[in-house]
């Protein structure tokens, strides 16, 4: 598979015009914390937090960062909070092609190559493909060219009726859990672009993913597998997600490595034979 890097997002243009207090209150409510709970966690007085949220007190730069840390605000949105409070943004967003990202690219490539002959992909916060190993072509080879044009969105690729969806044997079950995964990301980030992706995926033809997700599995699996038919073979995968620890760059913080593993011997044998192992 040819490696392609998605273009850096330009959505962090510091366009949220709401006062800092309103933004902090919105994040607190999104995390379902009371003022007392947040104040206790962040070691500030409830009175001061209340004054900050209502605009009666201006928070210091350290206070903004402390509250953002305890609210688990993404780095991209921490910049928005800083700007709203009158401070310069703190976190950079470095394009993947920049020399300073050499170590990051090298680490990603080592993980991807080391996972052969099993598929692995690197995606950004919108599930746009950033990189992939050769084994991941088992999925992209099933898709029409128009779904492979950059930025290639791996969720759209898998759920679009013209894409991989037509080969997925447990489409209702798998789609339900993936759509719910995106929904939970929307709830955590309140990202409007991610919400648009969620609605697009939710509205693809097929059974209602929200209803599907509400039905407990009756099987004996400990995870929801991806079951897919390739070249007449019924393959089954499960996956793990890995992210970088302690990132201070937005691009790095938003990268995720999804590694697919064979869920049965048939799938393992198929992948090893396909790779010539």
Residue frames as qw, qx, qy, qz and C-alpha x, y, z in Angstrom:
[[0.000, 0.889, 0.459, 0.000, 0.00, 0.00, 0.00],
 [0.382, 0.495, -0.031, 0.780, 1.29, 3.46, -0.88],
 [0.345, -0.484, -0.491, 0.637, 1.81, 5.70, 2.12],
 [0.062, 0.639, 0.282, 0.713, -0.15, 8.95, 2.04],
 [0.236, -0.272, -0.527, 0.770, -0.29, 11.65, 4.65],
 [0.015, 0.808, 0.572, 0.140, -3.49, 13.61, 5.14],
 [0.188, 0.583, -0.037, 0.789, -3.33, 17.39, 5.08],
 [0.204, -0.170, -0.631, 0.729, -3.23, 19.05, 8.50],
 [0.064, -0.754, -0.653, -0.044, -6.55, 20.32, 9.71],
 [0.172, 0.315, -0.022, 0.933, -7.16, 24.06, 9.63],
 [0.420, -0.670, -0.532, -0.302, -10.09, 23.93, 12.03],
 [0.568, -0.543, -0.340, 0.516, -7.99, 25.27, 14.92],
 [0.300, 0.512, 0.164, 0.788, -8.28, 28.85, 13.67],
 [0.193, -0.235, -0.511, 0.804, -9.29, 30.12, 17.09],
 [0.179, -0.311, -0.433, -0.827, -12.77, 31.00, 15.91],
 [0.399, -0.576, -0.709, 0.081, -14.75, 30.29, 19.10],
 [0.051, 0.547, -0.030, 0.835, -15.91, 33.76, 20.10],
 [0.635, -0.659, -0.363, -0.176, -17.53, 32.75, 23.39],
 [0.209, -0.806, 0.417, -0.364, -16.01, 34.20, 26.58],
 [0.310, 0.346, -0.856, 0.226, -13.56, 31.96, 28.41],
 [0.378, -0.101, 0.675, -0.626, -16.02, 31.42, 31.27],
 [0.798, 0.247, 0.061, -0.546, -18.71, 30.11, 28.95],
 [0.665, 0.426, -0.605, -0.102, -16.28, 27.76, 27.26],
 [0.086, 0.296, -0.857, 0.413, -15.01, 26.37, 30.56],
 [0.571, 0.026, 0.498, -0.652, -18.56, 25.89, 31.83],
 [0.809, 0.334, -0.221, -0.430, -19.47, 24.05, 28.62],
 [0.506, 0.377, -0.768, 0.107, -16.50, 21.69, 29.04],
 [0.183, -0.193, 0.774, -0.575, -17.36, 21.10, 32.69],
 [0.714, 0.157, 0.290, -0.617, -20.95, 20.26, 31.83],
 [0.735, 0.400, -0.479, -0.264, -19.81, 18.03, 28.99],
 [0.364, 0.287, -0.838, 0.288, -17.72, 16.08, 31.51],
 [0.649, -0.522, -0.468, -0.294, -20.73, 15.99, 33.86],
 [0.505, -0.104, -0.514, 0.686, -18.88, 17.60, 36.74],
 [0.236, -0.908, -0.348, 0.010, -20.33, 20.01, 39.26],
 [0.156, 0.861, -0.258, 0.409, -18.45, 23.19, 40.12],
 [0.627, -0.654, 0.378, -0.191, -17.64, 21.65, 43.48],
 [0.950, -0.004, 0.263, 0.167, -16.22, 18.49, 41.90],
 [0.647, 0.623, -0.023, 0.439, -14.06, 20.36, 39.40],
 [0.118, -0.874, 0.275, -0.383, -12.87, 22.87, 42.00],
 [0.785, -0.504, 0.354, -0.067, -11.88, 20.03, 44.31],
 [0.914, 0.196, 0.204, 0.290, -10.01, 18.16, 41.57],
 [0.508, 0.670, -0.015, 0.541, -8.21, 21.28, 40.33],
 [0.552, -0.372, -0.370, 0.648, -7.48, 22.56, 43.85],
 [0.026, 0.280, 0.080, 0.956, -9.23, 25.92, 43.38],
 [0.214, 0.238, 0.617, -0.719, -12.05, 27.45, 45.37],
 [0.236, 0.548, 0.790, 0.143, -15.59, 26.89, 44.19],
 [0.045, 0.866, 0.241, -0.436, -16.19, 30.63, 44.55],
 [0.113, -0.594, 0.461, 0.649, -13.30, 31.48, 42.24],
 [0.233, 0.108, 0.871, 0.418, -14.39, 28.90, 39.66],
 [0.178, 0.730, 0.649, -0.118, -17.90, 30.33, 39.77],
 [0.000, 0.836, -0.025, -0.548, -16.54, 33.84, 39.21],
 [0.189, -0.336, 0.692, 0.611, -14.47, 32.64, 36.25],
 [0.225, 0.347, 0.872, 0.260, -17.44, 30.90, 34.63],
 [0.105, 0.837, 0.517, -0.146, -19.69, 33.95, 35.03],
 [0.455, 0.635, 0.113, 0.614, -17.04, 36.38, 33.81],
 [0.371, -0.921, -0.046, -0.109, -16.65, 38.15, 37.15],
 [0.514, -0.684, 0.450, 0.255, -13.03, 37.04, 37.39],
 [0.631, 0.661, -0.383, -0.136, -10.38, 36.62, 34.67],
 [0.948, -0.254, 0.135, 0.136, -8.41, 33.37, 34.98],
 [0.190, -0.741, 0.557, 0.323, -4.64, 33.34, 34.82],
 [0.575, 0.466, -0.608, -0.288, -2.89, 31.39, 32.10],
 [0.087, 0.229, -0.940, 0.240, -1.93, 28.71, 34.62],
 [0.490, 0.155, 0.600, -0.613, -5.53, 28.50, 35.81],
 [0.708, 0.430, -0.184, -0.528, -6.79, 27.95, 32.25],
 [0.482, 0.402, -0.775, -0.073, -4.27, 25.18, 31.69],
 [0.130, -0.135, 0.874, -0.448, -4.98, 23.57, 35.07],
 [0.626, 0.256, 0.404, -0.617, -8.72, 23.47, 34.47],
 [0.676, 0.474, -0.391, -0.407, -8.22, 22.22, 30.91],
 [0.233, 0.347, -0.903, 0.103, -6.03, 19.41, 32.20],
 [0.272, 0.048, 0.825, -0.493, -8.61, 18.27, 34.75],
 [0.651, 0.427, 0.223, -0.587, -11.38, 18.55, 32.17],
 [0.618, 0.004, 0.712, 0.332, -9.36, 16.42, 29.74],
 [0.443, 0.812, 0.069, -0.375, -9.73, 19.07, 27.04],
 [0.839, 0.313, 0.224, 0.385, -7.99, 18.11, 23.77],
 [0.486, -0.317, 0.110, 0.807, -4.85, 20.11, 22.99],
 [0.166, 0.408, 0.493, 0.750, -6.52, 21.77, 20.01],
 [0.299, -0.781, -0.443, -0.325, -9.27, 23.11, 22.24],
 [0.577, -0.585, -0.201, 0.532, -6.85, 24.16, 24.96],
 [0.345, 0.055, 0.237, 0.906, -5.46, 26.62, 22.45],
 [0.149, -0.620, -0.494, -0.591, -8.99, 27.97, 21.98],
 [0.535, -0.741, -0.384, 0.133, -9.37, 28.41, 25.72],
 [0.551, -0.334, -0.016, 0.765, -6.06, 30.25, 25.98],
 [0.170, 0.275, 0.358, 0.876, -6.94, 32.62, 23.16],
 [0.316, -0.710, -0.510, -0.367, -10.38, 33.29, 24.65],
 [0.585, -0.700, -0.259, 0.319, -8.68, 34.20, 27.92],
 [0.113, 0.985, -0.132, -0.022, -6.34, 36.62, 26.13],
 [0.519, -0.582, 0.575, 0.248, -3.23, 34.44, 26.01],
 [0.371, 0.534, -0.639, -0.412, -1.17, 33.10, 23.14],
 [0.966, 0.021, -0.127, -0.223, -1.86, 29.51, 22.04],
 [0.478, -0.646, 0.596, -0.011, 0.56, 27.02, 23.56],
 [0.732, -0.030, 0.673, 0.102, 0.35, 23.89, 21.42],
 [0.137, 0.475, -0.565, -0.661, 1.75, 23.61, 17.91],
 [0.836, 0.325, 0.386, -0.217, 0.23, 21.66, 15.02],
 [0.143, -0.586, 0.648, 0.464, 3.11, 20.35, 12.94],
 [0.796, 0.404, -0.227, -0.390, 2.50, 18.88, 9.46],
 [0.942, -0.173, 0.282, 0.059, 3.63, 15.27, 9.23],
 [0.780, 0.528, -0.001, 0.337, 6.07, 16.13, 6.43],
 [0.075, -0.930, 0.285, -0.219, 8.11, 18.52, 8.61],
 [0.544, 0.410, -0.665, 0.306, 11.65, 17.38, 9.56],
 [0.232, -0.388, 0.617, -0.644, 10.85, 17.69, 13.26],
 [0.846, -0.042, 0.200, -0.492, 8.33, 14.86, 12.77],
 [0.512, 0.446, -0.727, -0.104, 11.00, 12.43, 11.52],
 [0.051, -0.196, 0.900, -0.386, 11.01, 10.52, 14.81],
 [0.608, 0.195, 0.444, -0.628, 7.21, 10.29, 14.81],
 [0.741, 0.445, -0.289, -0.411, 7.08, 9.02, 11.23],
 [0.343, 0.417, -0.838, 0.075, 9.85, 6.56, 11.99],
 [0.288, -0.080, 0.810, -0.504, 8.04, 5.21, 15.04],
 [0.721, 0.312, 0.203, -0.585, 4.81, 4.83, 13.09],
 [0.658, 0.481, -0.517, -0.261, 6.57, 3.02, 10.27],
 [0.098, 0.332, -0.905, 0.247, 8.28, 0.67, 12.73],
 [0.493, 0.087, 0.663, -0.556, 4.94, -0.24, 14.32],
 [0.736, 0.436, -0.026, -0.517, 3.21, -0.70, 10.96],
 [0.546, 0.486, -0.672, -0.120, 5.98, -2.83, 9.45],
 [0.055, -0.278, 0.888, -0.362, 6.33, -4.83, 12.65],
 [0.621, 0.133, 0.502, -0.587, 2.66, -5.79, 12.48],
 [0.617, 0.376, -0.533, -0.440, 3.00, -7.53, 9.12],
 [0.022, 0.168, 0.712, 0.681, 1.42, -9.76, 7.85],
 [0.047, -0.661, -0.723, 0.195, -1.59, -8.34, 9.70],
 [0.168, 0.723, 0.296, 0.602, -3.24, -5.05, 8.71],
 [0.373, -0.584, -0.346, 0.633, -2.52, -1.82, 10.58],
 [0.237, 0.721, 0.297, 0.580, -3.41, 1.79, 9.85],
 [0.271, -0.290, -0.321, 0.860, -2.67, 5.22, 11.31],
 [0.020, 0.730, 0.551, 0.405, -5.56, 7.69, 11.35],
 [0.072, 0.249, -0.232, 0.938, -6.15, 11.24, 12.51],
 [0.221, 0.149, 0.633, -0.727, -8.99, 12.46, 14.72],
 [0.633, 0.319, -0.015, -0.706, -11.48, 12.20, 11.83],
 [0.798, 0.023, 0.602, 0.031, -10.35, 8.67, 10.94],
 [0.579, 0.774, -0.211, -0.145, -8.64, 9.98, 7.82],
 [0.954, 0.005, 0.023, 0.298, -5.84, 7.68, 6.73],
 [0.131, -0.915, 0.352, 0.144, -2.35, 8.95, 7.56],
 [0.151, 0.530, -0.824, -0.128, -0.34, 5.79, 6.92],
 [0.928, -0.034, 0.168, -0.331, -0.83, 2.05, 6.53],
 [0.382, -0.414, 0.792, 0.235, 1.16, -1.12, 6.07],
 [0.254, 0.213, -0.751, -0.571, 1.05, -3.36, 3.04],
 [0.025, -0.224, -0.970, 0.092, -1.30, -5.86, 4.67],
 [0.249, 0.475, 0.434, -0.724, -4.00, -3.17, 4.97],
 [0.280, 0.259, -0.533, -0.756, -4.48, -3.42, 1.21],
 [0.019, -0.235, -0.971, -0.034, -6.71, -6.42, 1.97],
 [0.129, 0.658, 0.567, -0.479, -9.35, -3.77, 2.78],
 [0.154, 0.648, -0.144, -0.732, -8.57, -1.07, 0.23],
 [0.033, -0.139, 0.837, 0.528, -8.42, -3.58, -2.64],
 [0.122, 0.472, 0.872, -0.045, -12.15, -4.14, -2.12],
 [0.080, 0.737, 0.332, -0.583, -13.08, -0.47, -2.58],
 [0.534, 0.716, 0.334, 0.301, -13.86, 1.57, -5.72],
 [0.521, 0.238, -0.043, 0.818, -11.44, 4.36, -6.72],
 [0.123, -0.700, -0.144, -0.689, -13.76, 7.23, -5.70],
 [0.700, -0.694, -0.113, -0.122, -13.65, 6.10, -2.06],
 [0.833, -0.183, -0.027, 0.521, -9.85, 5.94, -2.11],
 [0.322, 0.699, 0.028, 0.638, -9.30, 9.56, -3.07],
 [0.420, -0.166, -0.481, 0.752, -7.55, 11.62, -0.38],
 [0.190, -0.426, 0.774, -0.428, -8.39, 12.32, 2.30],
 [0.578, -0.086, -0.778, -0.229, -9.30, 8.65, 2.57],
 [0.498, -0.389, 0.405, -0.661, -11.65, 8.21, 5.51],
 [0.146, 0.146, -0.978, 0.008, -11.45, 4.64, 6.78],
 [0.320, 0.283, 0.738, -0.522, -14.91, 4.70, 8.37],
 [0.556, 0.532, -0.036, -0.638, -16.55, 6.04, 5.25],
 [0.330, 0.416, -0.791, -0.304, -14.62, 3.46, 3.24],
 [0.010, 0.018, -0.985, 0.172, -15.91, 0.65, 5.42],
 [0.275, 0.410, 0.705, -0.509, -19.55, 1.74, 5.80],
 [0.377, 0.429, -0.243, -0.784, -20.36, 3.26, 2.43],
 [0.843, 0.225, 0.403, -0.276, -22.68, 0.92, 0.50],
 [0.722, 0.655, -0.222, -0.027, -20.27, 1.04, -2.46],
 [0.053, 0.720, -0.656, 0.219, -17.31, 0.30, -0.23],
 [0.178, 0.238, -0.936, 0.189, -16.29, -2.53, 2.07],
 [0.544, -0.037, 0.457, -0.703, -19.76, -2.72, 3.66],
 [0.822, 0.234, -0.221, -0.470, -20.95, -5.09, 0.96],
 [0.647, 0.283, -0.698, 0.116, -18.31, -7.63, 2.02],
 [0.123, -0.319, 0.687, -0.641, -18.83, -7.38, 5.80],
 [0.404, -0.217, -0.872, -0.169, -20.73, -10.41, 7.06],
 [0.328, -0.591, -0.644, 0.358, -21.84, -8.89, 10.38],
 [0.203, 0.436, 0.151, 0.864, -22.40, -5.39, 9.05],
 [0.414, -0.740, -0.299, -0.439, -25.26, -4.46, 11.38],
 [0.763, -0.573, -0.185, 0.235, -23.43, -5.45, 14.54],
 [0.649, -0.067, 0.034, 0.757, -20.07, -4.02, 13.54],
 [0.125, 0.543, 0.241, 0.795, -21.48, -0.80, 12.08],
 [0.483, -0.782, -0.320, -0.229, -23.54, -0.20, 15.21],
 [0.717, -0.545, -0.097, 0.422, -20.50, -0.31, 17.46],
 [0.514, 0.100, 0.166, 0.836, -18.35, 1.82, 15.16],
 [0.065, -0.674, -0.314, -0.665, -21.05, 4.49, 14.80],
 [0.593, -0.768, -0.239, -0.029, -21.50, 4.52, 18.56],
 [0.712, -0.244, -0.021, 0.658, -17.74, 4.93, 18.93],
 [0.260, 0.366, 0.208, 0.869, -17.87, 8.06, 16.79],
 [0.354, -0.760, -0.357, -0.412, -20.90, 9.31, 18.71],
 [0.697, -0.623, -0.195, 0.296, -18.95, 9.04, 21.96],
 [0.548, -0.012, 0.092, 0.831, -16.06, 10.99, 20.44],
 [0.014, -0.609, -0.319, -0.726, -18.50, 13.71, 19.42],
 [0.555, -0.763, -0.309, -0.121, -19.82, 13.85, 22.98],
 [0.723, -0.425, -0.080, 0.539, -16.28, 14.17, 24.34],
 [0.450, -0.061, 0.216, 0.864, -15.03, 16.80, 21.89],
 [0.253, 0.782, 0.377, -0.428, -18.12, 18.67, 20.62],
 [0.215, -0.323, 0.536, 0.750, -16.29, 18.88, 17.29],
 [0.592, 0.507, 0.164, -0.605, -18.75, 20.00, 14.56],
 [0.448, 0.497, -0.644, -0.372, -16.79, 18.30, 11.76],
 [0.021, 0.116, -0.983, 0.139, -16.78, 15.04, 13.70],
 [0.449, 0.325, 0.596, -0.581, -20.51, 15.43, 14.30],
 [0.586, 0.524, -0.232, -0.573, -21.06, 15.77, 10.54],
 [0.301, 0.335, -0.882, -0.140, -19.11, 12.56, 9.99],
 [0.221, 0.068, 0.880, -0.416, -21.18, 10.82, 12.66],
 [0.568, 0.439, 0.308, -0.624, -24.45, 11.86, 10.98],
 [0.510, 0.505, -0.538, -0.443, -23.17, 10.75, 7.58],
 [0.163, 0.211, -0.963, 0.049, -22.20, 7.31, 8.87],
 [0.331, 0.190, 0.737, -0.558, -25.42, 6.96, 10.87],
 [0.577, 0.503, 0.163, -0.623, -27.54, 7.75, 7.82],
 [0.162, 0.328, -0.827, -0.428, -25.97, 5.27, 5.42],
 [0.773, -0.050, -0.327, -0.541, -28.56, 2.73, 4.14],
 [0.485, 0.063, -0.846, 0.212, -29.14, -0.23, 6.40],
 [0.538, -0.609, -0.579, 0.063, -30.46, -0.97, 9.85],
 [0.199, -0.912, 0.065, -0.352, -30.49, 1.76, 12.47],
 [0.569, 0.306, -0.600, 0.472, -27.04, 1.61, 14.16],
 [0.248, -0.408, 0.449, -0.755, -28.41, 3.12, 17.36],
 [0.870, -0.160, 0.050, -0.464, -30.99, 0.35, 17.65],
 [0.862, 0.233, -0.432, 0.122, -28.38, -2.28, 16.78],
 [0.273, 0.451, -0.589, 0.612, -26.01, -0.97, 19.45],
 [0.514, -0.370, 0.344, -0.693, -28.72, -1.28, 22.09],
 [0.956, -0.036, -0.141, -0.254, -29.10, -5.03, 21.45],
 [0.452, -0.629, 0.632, 0.004, -26.64, -7.08, 23.53],
 [0.438, 0.411, -0.760, -0.249, -24.63, -9.74, 21.73],
 [0.902, -0.199, 0.149, -0.354, -25.90, -13.28, 22.21],
 [0.819, 0.374, -0.409, 0.150, -22.62, -14.88, 21.14],
 [0.824, -0.486, -0.078, 0.281, -19.59, -15.82, 23.16],
 [0.553, 0.529, -0.081, 0.639, -17.19, -13.20, 21.76],
 [0.474, -0.588, -0.291, 0.587, -15.29, -10.95, 24.15],
 [0.046, -0.450, 0.183, 0.873, -15.22, -8.23, 21.47],
 [0.653, 0.630, 0.258, -0.330, -17.17, -7.25, 18.38],
 [0.569, -0.168, 0.585, 0.554, -15.23, -8.76, 15.47],
 [0.418, 0.594, -0.257, -0.638, -15.03, -7.53, 11.91],
 [0.647, 0.083, 0.750, 0.109, -16.14, -10.49, 9.81],
 [0.361, 0.692, -0.239, -0.578, -15.47, -10.02, 6.14],
 [0.870, 0.231, 0.426, 0.090, -15.53, -12.20, 3.00],
 [0.101, 0.792, -0.456, -0.393, -12.43, -11.91, 0.81],
 [0.331, 0.426, -0.787, -0.300, -11.72, -14.13, -2.19],
 [0.765, -0.132, -0.547, -0.314, -14.34, -16.60, -0.98],
 [0.520, -0.062, -0.699, 0.486, -12.77, -16.84, 2.48],
 [0.428, -0.812, -0.269, -0.291, -14.63, -15.76, 5.62],
 [0.497, 0.242, -0.442, 0.706, -12.15, -13.81, 7.71],
 [0.483, -0.805, -0.337, -0.075, -12.52, -12.48, 11.24],
 [0.431, 0.383, -0.305, 0.758, -10.55, -9.66, 12.90],
 [0.393, -0.849, -0.312, 0.164, -10.38, -7.78, 16.16],
 [0.438, 0.640, -0.100, 0.624, -8.37, -4.61, 16.65],
 [0.527, -0.580, -0.304, 0.541, -6.48, -2.58, 19.22],
 [0.191, 0.920, 0.093, 0.329, -5.94, 1.20, 19.37],
 [0.675, -0.322, -0.141, 0.648, -2.66, 2.85, 20.37],
 [0.129, 0.962, 0.086, 0.225, -1.81, 6.53, 20.80],
 [0.491, 0.430, -0.388, 0.651, 1.31, 8.51, 21.68],
 [0.550, -0.627, -0.449, 0.320, 1.96, 9.13, 25.35],
 [0.332, -0.699, -0.116, 0.622, 2.44, 12.68, 26.71],
 [0.466, 0.470, 0.385, 0.643, 2.09, 14.52, 23.39],
 [0.127, -0.650, -0.206, 0.720, 2.50, 18.30, 23.31],
 [0.083, 0.213, -0.502, -0.834, 1.81, 18.72, 19.61],
 [0.659, 0.245, 0.243, -0.668, -1.76, 18.67, 18.27],
 [0.665, 0.393, -0.526, -0.355, -0.92, 16.50, 15.26],
 [0.288, 0.242, -0.903, 0.210, 0.78, 13.86, 17.40],
 [0.320, 0.011, 0.670, -0.670, -1.95, 13.94, 20.04],
 [0.693, 0.307, 0.130, -0.639, -4.61, 13.22, 17.42],
 [0.480, 0.373, -0.748, -0.267, -2.90, 10.23, 15.80],
 [0.769, -0.207, 0.496, -0.345, -4.12, 6.71, 16.51],
 [0.217, 0.349, -0.872, -0.267, -2.74, 3.37, 15.36],
 [0.841, -0.010, 0.249, -0.480, -5.35, 0.68, 14.78],
 [0.069, 0.400, -0.902, -0.148, -3.85, -2.79, 14.55],
 [0.855, 0.028, -0.101, -0.508, -5.95, -5.68, 13.30],
 [0.213, -0.363, 0.902, -0.094, -5.38, -9.22, 14.55],
 [0.509, -0.043, -0.753, -0.415, -6.78, -12.50, 13.26],
 [0.602, -0.305, 0.360, -0.644, -9.60, -13.75, 15.44],
 [0.938, -0.016, 0.309, -0.158, -9.22, -17.34, 14.23],
 [0.592, -0.309, 0.618, 0.414, -6.72, -19.68, 12.62],
 [0.583, 0.569, 0.521, 0.254, -8.35, -19.42, 9.19],
 [0.146, 0.988, 0.040, 0.029, -7.74, -15.68, 9.09],
 [0.425, -0.738, 0.458, 0.256, -4.17, -16.02, 10.34],
 [0.668, 0.006, 0.651, 0.360, -3.36, -18.68, 7.73],
 [0.477, 0.769, 0.386, 0.179, -4.94, -16.60, 4.96],
 [0.019, -0.990, 0.127, 0.066, -2.96, -13.47, 5.83],
 [0.514, -0.567, 0.572, 0.295, 0.33, -15.34, 6.11],
 [0.655, 0.263, 0.627, 0.330, -0.21, -17.07, 2.79],
 [0.325, 0.908, 0.252, 0.084, -1.19, -13.78, 1.16],
 [0.135, -0.937, 0.304, 0.104, 2.03, -12.20, 2.38],
 [0.737, 0.489, -0.460, 0.086, 4.10, -15.17, 1.21],
 [0.290, -0.621, 0.628, -0.369, 5.11, -16.18, 4.73]]
